[in-house]
């Protein structure tokens, strides 16, 4: 009987670790925090380029998407903050201004 309970518990536990489909759509949930020193040289070079002159790099995250690594970096310049998504080659995929008053 104990073995049956252990098997039932193991099955129950494994189903709990599966994420619902809605969680996969939320990119913040599957992003992995990375140290700035772990960013690829191409990403670092893009962040130090003319487009982001005066901006300070804050947090950085990465995730695998369609077999490719995508990096999401938080930048700040005074009271302004924005999030930039870059591919491993440092190409900008998306940029979004963040409104601190909403937070």
N, C-alpha and C positions, 0 to 999 in steps of 0.2 A: 504494500500500500504506500509506503514511503517513496518507493521508486516512482510510482505512478504520480504522486504529488510533485516530485521533483521534475518529472518530464512536463507536467502541465505548467508548472511555474516557469520552466525554461522556455516553453513555447510562448507563454504570456509575456515574458521579459523581452524576447526577440521581436515581438510585434510592437512593443512600446518604443523600441529604438527607431522604428521606421518613421520617417517624417511624412506628414500629410502633404499632398501635392501643393497646397497653398503656400507651404513654407518654402518650397523650392523657387517660387516666384519672387520671394522677398530676398533681394541680393544681399542685404546686410546679414541675414542669417547664415549664409554659406560662405561668407568672406572670412579669411584667416588673417589675423593681424601679423604683420612682419616688421622687423626692425628696418630702419632706413638704410642701414649698411647692407641689408640683404636684397635691396632693389637692384635689378640689372643695371649695368653701366649706361645702357641706352636710355632707360627711364630716368636715371639720375641726370644725365646730360640734358634731356628735354626739360626737366624741372629747373635746371640751372640756366636754361636758354632765355632768350629775349622775351618770349611770351609770358614768362613768370618772374621777370625781373622785379625785385622788391617784395616778392611773396616768400613766406617762410613755410617750409614743409612741416606739417604736424604729424598726424597718424598716417600709416600706410597699411593697406590690406591687399590680399591677392585671392584669386579664385580661378579654378579651372572652368572654362566655358568652351564647349565644342572642341575639346582637345587642345585648347590654347590657354595660356595664362593671361589673365587680365588683372591689372593693378589699379587700385582706387586709392587716391592720395588726397588728404585734406590739406589745403593751403590757407594761410591767413596773411592779411596785409592790413595792419591796424585793426579796425573793427569789422572789416570785411572777411568773409570766409567762403571758400568754394571747394567743391569736390571735383577732381579730375580723374577720368578713367583713361588708362593708357594700356597699349599692348606691350608685349615684352621687347619690341623694337623701339619703344618710346613714342609711338604714334598716338596722338590724342584721339580717343574714341568718343568721349562725351565730356562735357563740362557743365557744372551746375552751381549757380550761386546759392549760398545758404543764407537764409534770413534769421539772424540771431534773435530777433524780437519774438519769433514764433516759439523758440525753444523754451 
